[in-house]
């Protein structure tokens, strides 16, 4: 059963400016260590962070009517083949299907929350 659908779009420069202004204080408030380990620093580091930020926002929008979530309650990780997936610290009876994309200026994510059967 589908509980909700969420979508979010982030301007990558907004994330870049937050990192430049607050540094690790920003990343540690939003992301879990496991998430940051999975992102190699390099040319598209900011794009990948923005994509995970957008994914967290999309998950919150999809689930917020059922369970209140903070950014750190949501883990956005990648499978061995690179496909993103979501682990929740709350709502163990929920499954989230996730799609993420990013280009030079924007990152977009869509989340579909379902009750596990």
N, C-alpha and C positions, 0 to 999 in steps of 0.2 A: 504494500500500500504506500503510495507517495504521500509524504507529509508536507513537502514544500519544495519550491524551486527558487534558487537565488542566482543572481548574476551581478558581476561587478567589473568595472573598468577603472584602471589606475593609470595616471600619467606617470611614466617612469621618472621624469625629472622631479616629481614631488617626493618620491622615495629617496632619490639621490640627495636632494636637499636635506631631508630629515636625517640621513646617515651623516652627511657633512656637518650638520648642526649639532646633533646629539650623540653621534658615534655609536659605540656599543650599548649605550643606555637605551637607544631606540631599538636596536636589533634584539637585545635581551628582553625588552618589555613585550615585543611582538612575537618573537620566534623562540622555539625550544632548541636546545643545543643539537639534538639529532637533525633538525631541519637545516641548521647552519652548516653542519658537517657535510651535508649532501650537496652543498653549493660551492663549486670551485671558484675561487676569486680569479677574475680575469675580465675579458672584454665585455661579457654580457652578465656579469654578477648582479648589477643593478636591475637588469631586466628580470632575472630569475627571482630576486627578492620581491620585486613588484608583482610578479605573477603569483607568488605564494601569498603575498598580502591580499591580492584580489581574490584568491581562492578562499582565504579565511573569511573575508567579507561576504563572499557568496554563500559559504556554509552557514554563517551566522544568519543571513537573510532566509535561508532555506529552513533553518531549525528553530529560529528565535521564538516562534509561537509555542513550541513544545518544551524547550529547555534553554534557559539563559546560559550563554557561553561567553567566555573571554577568549582573546586571541591565543593564549597559551593553553587553552583546553583543546585546541585544534592542532593536529600535526599534519602538515602537508609534506609527503615524502614521495620518492620515486621508486618504482619497481626496477628490476635489473634491466628491463628493456627501455627504461626512461619514462614509462607511463606514470602519471601522477596518481596518488591515492591519498585518502584521508583516514586518519585514525583519530578517534574522539576519546578524551579522558572522561567525559560524561556521556550518558546516553548509549550504553553498551548494546542496547537493543535496536540501535539505528545503524543504517548503512548509508554512506554518501557516495554517489557516483559523481566524478569530477572531470571537467575538461578545462585545460589551461592553454593559452597561447600568448605570445608576446612578439612585438616587433620593436623597431627603434624607439618609438615614442610612447607606446601604450602596452599594457598587459590586461588581458581579459580572462575571466574565469566564470564557469557555470557549474552549479552544484545542484544535484537532485537528491533530496533526503528521502529515505525509505525506511519503513519499519522492517526489521529482520523477521523472517517467518520461522 
